[in-house]
Structures are given as C-alpha cells and as structure tokens.
Amino acid sequence: MVKRGDGLRGKLIALEGTDGCGKTTHAKLLVEWLRSKGLKTVITDEPTDGRIGEILKRAAKGEFKLLPEVEALLFAADRVQHVAEIILPALESGNIVVTERYIHSSMAYQSARGLPLKWIKTINSRVPRPDLAILIDVPVADALKRIKPLRELDTFEQDQEFQKRVREKYREIADEESLIVVNGVAKIEEVQADIRKHVSALLGI
C-alpha cells in the first residue's frame, strides 16, 4: 500500500470492526467532536453509494452471489474510486477524513473467506494508508444483539462462524499493521473517549 504523500494536508482516520461493533455511532460522535473544535471534517464509508458499491451491497443482501475473488476485486475497485472522488480531494483541502471501513476491512473479511492476505494487500496497493486506524473490538454475539432490533441481518451477518473468523483476522491484522484496538463492549462514552484520546494524539489537540 502506498504511503501518504507530502502534498496531503489533511488526515485520514479509519474506524474498523465487525458488523455491529459501533462504527457508525462512533464515527458520527467523533466527527461532531472534531467539528466542535473548528476542524474541517468529512465523514464517509465503504462500500460506497457508487455503482460498484451498490453491487457489493446487493450481494450482501443475498440478491446474488459473488466469488470471493470477485468480491475482493470489487471492494478494491470501489476503494480506488472512493479515494479518487472523495478522500483525496478532502485531504488535499486540509480536511480530516473519517471513514467507516477502509483497507483493513478488506484484509479481514476477504482473508476470512480464504483469500491470501498478500494478494489482498496487492490489489489494494494503489490507495494511501490511513494516518490512524482504530479497531473497535466486540465479541460477535454482542455485536449481533445490537443489530437484530434495528434491521434484518444480511448474508454475512447471518453466518456467525464467518463473523468469528473476521474478528480473529482483525485481531491478527491489528498486531501486524499497528491498529489501535479499543474495547467496544464498554459504555459508548468510554469507547468514544478512548477513540478521541488516540485522535487527539494524532492531531495534537
């Protein structure tokens, strides 16, 4: 994966974790906090709402099946488009970009589907690494309990064994890739305080 270029004035922060870990909640709270400090901030997520992202979302709903290799390539393609259209312009304008899911999501989910991690890294090698990646770690059973009252589980979420493999992969990747791991089972305000502590260290605020 390419390193950040010197011409980028903003910072890229990725929130990672299994489905139901609280990424959406904490991304919104983090952005509200950053904006309250007068910092220009953009919030975004993956898969995107673009055409490639929509294919991935439809597959997750069970409308059709994708081979693991095809899925991995589509996620990588969606990410390249995401970076070109949203992330890089925002960073070049000096924004802090907070994204729900990024490179490490592909590494965890696609390797949990049996694909070689080296290959996953290769097909994602043309996008910049995040300045900070935070893994919100929650046991699968707890995460699914959070989702069920809100909406119907998608095909990935219904497979608890797969979700457990994803969590294991995330934890392995966290050690190898220097992700910050926070305890997502704690109270929301405690998790958010932990996230803000690491973001503060990154931004010097």
DARA-V882792 format. One record per backbone hydrogen bond with DSSP energy under -0.5 kcal/mol. NH is the residue of the N-H (numbers start at 1). CO is the residue of the C=O. If there is no record, write none. Layout:
# DARA-V882792
NH,CO + NH,CO
This chain:
# DARA-V882792
2,125 + 2,127 + 8,5 + 9,7 + 9,91 + 10,91 + 11,95 + 13,11 + 13,97 + 14,132 + 15,99 + 16,14 + 16,134 + 21,18 + 26,22 + 27,23 + 28,24 + 29,25 + 30,26 + 31,27 + 32,28 + 33,29 + 34,30 + 35,31 + 36,32 + 37,33 + 37,34 + 38,35 + 39,34 + 42,96 + 44,98 + 46,100 + 54,50 + 55,51 + 56,52 + 57,53 + 58,54 + 59,55 + 60,56 + 61,57 + 62,59 + 63,58 + 71,67 + 72,68 + 73,69 + 74,70 + 75,71 + 76,72 + 77,73 + 78,74 + 79,75 + 80,76 + 81,77 + 82,78 + 83,79 + 84,80 + 85,81 + 86,82 + 87,82 + 88,83 + 90,86 + 91,87 + 92,88 + 93,89 + 94,91 + 95,90 + 96,40 + 97,11 + 97,95 + 98,42 + 98,96 + 99,13 + 99,97 + 100,44 + 101,15 + 101,99 + 105,102 + 106,102 + 107,103 + 108,104 + 109,105 + 110,106 + 111,106 + 111,107 + 112,108 + 113,109 + 114,111 + 115,110 + 120,116 + 121,117 + 122,118 + 123,119 + 124,120 + 125,122 + 127,124 + 129,2 + 131,12 + 132,12 + 134,14 + 135,180 + 136,16 + 136,134 + 137,135 + 137,182 + 138,136 + 143,139 + 144,140 + 145,141 + 146,142 + 147,143 + 148,144 + 149,145 + 150,147 + 151,147 + 155,60 + 158,154 + 159,155 + 159,156 + 160,158 + 163,159 + 164,160 + 165,161 + 166,162 + 167,163 + 168,164 + 169,165 + 170,166 + 171,167 + 172,168 + 173,169 + 174,170 + 175,171 + 176,172 + 177,173 + 178,174 + 179,174 + 180,133 + 182,135 + 182,180 + 184,137 + 184,182 + 186,183 + 190,187 + 191,187 + 192,188 + 193,189 + 194,190 + 195,191 + 196,192 + 197,193 + 198,194 + 199,195 + 200,196 + 201,197 + 202,198 + 203,199 + 204,200 + 205,200
